[in-house]
Amino acid sequence: MDEIKILTAGDSAILLEFPQKITPAINQRITAVMQLMREQHIEGVVDVIPAFCSLLVNYDPRIISYEEITERMHQLLKIEISAGEDRKRIIEIPVCYGGVYGPDMETVARLAKMTPEQVIELHSSRDYLIYMLGFLPGFSYLGGLDERLHTPRLANPRIKISAGSVGIGGSQTGIYPLDSPGGWQLIGMTPVKTYDPGREVPILFEAGDYIRFVPVTEKEYFRIKELVDQEQYECTIHKGGA
């Protein structure tokens, strides 16, 4: 097993640094460590924040000292851990592609030398691993976009992109959880609120989960949106790699 380094990150945090490679295997190990930490219920740990190749552990030094938290991490990392298929979650996100919902679809299709229909089929044909969350609350950094769909960001970013917009920026694809500026090429929109501060759990997914984009018609989009507005819609979630 490659060495996992434990580094100081200020007076109330440590950083678990994994091998510096962005791969599903490394992300799976990070997810497994997070799960194990939750199961251990380490007193004094305030939060754990995953990134592509690291895990930041925030702790309360009034409850647990730096020496104690470091020793607990050393002991924890000796445990044989895995994040197997039984813990895998795939969350289906309905998307209405193209038209007013995806104003840059034609550009993406032209650069990919495909038809819009082929772009939709390719974009929705695989499950995307959530490596980390950041930039905005609930903004997911997804891995696995087919190289044929890699598209440069806009030369002039938009001042406002609506929440729910699905876009492509370089080698990544993702969902804007809030209205915000942005430079990604927009190919569709989901009626699902991936971030809702009014929910008990505001963010719909977490690092280590997978997102599966499911094409829907405009009629289906509005039907789902109505259910979302009435707080009656629940995304389909597959567990165990189904």
ZAMARGU-4260 file (C-alpha; in steps of 0.2 Angstrom, whole numbers, plus 5000, padded with zeros to 4 digits):
<rodrens>
0) 5000/5000/5000 | 5007/5017/4996 | 5011/5028/5010 | 4998/5040/5017 | 5006/5055/5025
5) 4999/5064/5040 | 5003/5083/5039 | 4999/5098/5051 | 4986/5110/5043 | 4985/5124/5056
10) 4981/5123/5074 | 4965/5113/5073 | 4967/5102/5057 | 4978/5088/5050 | 4979/5083/5032
15) 4980/5065/5026 | 4989/5065/5010 | 4986/5051/4999 | 4997/5046/4983 | 4996/5061/4972
20) 4986/5053/4958 | 4968/5057/4953 | 4961/5040/4951 | 4945/5031/4956 | 4956/5019/4966
25) 4963/5033/4977 | 4946/5041/4979 | 4939/5024/4985 | 4953/5024/4998 | 4948/5041/5004
30) 4930/5037/5005 | 4934/5021/5014 | 4944/5031/5027 | 4930/5044/5029 | 4918/5029/5032
35) 4929/5021/5045 | 4931/5038/5054 | 4912/5040/5055 | 4911/5022/5062 | 4924/5026/5075
40) 4915/5041/5082 | 4932/5050/5087 | 4928/5062/5100 | 4934/5080/5095 | 4933/5077/5076
45) 4923/5092/5070 | 4923/5088/5051 | 4931/5078/5037 | 4933/5086/5020 | 4939/5076/5005
50) 4948/5082/4990 | 4956/5073/4975 | 4971/5066/4984 | 4969/5071/5002 | 4957/5071/5017
55) 4957/5086/5029 | 4952/5082/5047 | 4946/5097/5057 | 4946/5094/5076 | 4943/5104/5092
60) 4960/5105/5101 | 4950/5108/5118 | 4944/5090/5116 | 4958/5081/5108 | 4976/5086/5106
65) 4986/5086/5090 | 4997/5071/5097 | 4981/5062/5101 | 4972/5064/5084 | 4988/5060/5075
70) 4990/5044/5085 | 4972/5039/5082 | 4975/5042/5063 | 4990/5031/5063 | 4980/5017/5071
75) 4965/5020/5060 | 4976/5019/5044 | 4983/5002/5050 | 4966/4994/5049 | 4962/4985/5033
80) 4949/4996/5024 | 4939/4995/5008 | 4925/5005/5000 | 4917/4991/4991 | 4902/4989/4979
85) 4891/4987/4994 | 4894/5005/4999 | 4892/5012/4981 | 4878/5024/4978 | 4872/5030/4961
90) 4861/5044/4961 | 4850/5047/4945 | 4849/5065/4940 | 4835/5069/4926 | 4841/5081/4913
95) 4832/5090/4899 | 4846/5093/4886 | 4848/5106/4873 | 4837/5120/4867 | 4834/5134/4880
100) 4840/5121/4894 | 4857/5119/4885 | 4861/5134/4875 | 4879/5128/4871 | 4874/5110/4865
105) 4876/5115/4847 | 4894/5121/4851 | 4898/5105/4860 | 4891/5094/4847 | 4901/5104/4833
110) 4917/5103/4842 | 4915/5085/4845 | 4910/5082/4827 | 4894/5074/4833 | 4875/5077/4832
115) 4867/5084/4848 | 4858/5067/4850 | 4875/5058/4850 | 4881/5070/4863 | 4866/5067/4874
120) 4868/5048/4872 | 4887/5049/4876 | 4885/5061/4891 | 4871/5050/4899 | 4879/5033/4895
125) 4891/5032/4910 | 4891/5035/4929 | 4902/5049/4935 | 4912/5048/4951 | 4911/5063/4963
130) 4929/5066/4968 | 4925/5081/4979 | 4913/5095/4983 | 4919/5113/4982 | 4918/5130/4973
135) 4900/5132/4978 | 4889/5122/4991 | 4885/5105/4983 | 4896/5109/4967 | 4902/5091/4962
140) 4919/5088/4954 | 4915/5073/4943 | 4927/5061/4935 | 4924/5050/4919 | 4919/5062/4905
145) 4922/5054/4889 | 4937/5062/4880 | 4927/5065/4865 | 4916/5078/4875 | 4930/5088/4882
150) 4926/5106/4877 | 4935/5122/4881 | 4927/5134/4893 | 4919/5150/4887 | 4931/5163/4882
155) 4919/5176/4891 | 4910/5168/4906 | 4892/5171/4909 | 4888/5183/4923 | 4874/5172/4929
160) 4871/5153/4926 | 4855/5146/4933 | 4854/5133/4947 | 4852/5116/4940 | 4862/5119/4924
165) 4872/5105/4918 | 4888/5109/4909 | 4905/5104/4902 | 4921/5113/4906 | 4937/5106/4899
170) 4938/5088/4904 | 4924/5089/4918 | 4906/5089/4918 | 4894/5095/4932 | 4879/5103/4939
175) 4878/5121/4945 | 4869/5120/4962 | 4866/5139/4964 | 4864/5154/4953 | 4881/5160/4949
180) 4894/5166/4936 | 4902/5153/4926 | 4911/5148/4911 | 4906/5131/4907 | 4897/5126/4891
185) 4879/5122/4896 | 4871/5107/4888 | 4856/5104/4899 | 4846/5107/4915 | 4840/5097/4929
190) 4824/5102/4939 | 4832/5093/4955 | 4839/5104/4968 | 4856/5097/4972 | 4858/5110/4985
195) 4844/5115/4996 | 4848/5124/5013 | 4830/5120/5019 | 4833/5101/5018 | 4838/5092/5033
200) 4853/5086/5023 | 4856/5101/5011 | 4868/5093/4999 | 4860/5078/4989 | 4876/5068/4987
205) 4894/5067/4994 | 4911/5063/4988 | 4912/5044/4983 | 4895/5044/4976 | 4891/5042/4958
210) 4880/5053/4947 | 4870/5045/4932 | 4862/5058/4920 | 4845/5053/4914 | 4838/5062/4898
215) 4820/5068/4900 | 4808/5077/4889 | 4803/5095/4892 | 4786/5088/4898 | 4794/5076/4910
220) 4806/5091/4916 | 4791/5101/4921 | 4782/5086/4929 | 4797/5083/4940 | 4800/5102/4944
225) 4782/5103/4950 | 4785/5088/4962 | 4802/5096/4967 | 4793/5112/4971 | 4780/5102/4982
230) 4795/5093/4990 | 4787/5077/4984 | 4801/5071/4972 | 4815/5059/4977 | 4829/5054/4965
235) 4831/5036/4961 | 4847/5029/4971 | 4855/5013/4966 | 4866/5005/4980 | 4879/4992/4978
240) 4883/4996/4960 | 4867/4992/4952
</rodrens>
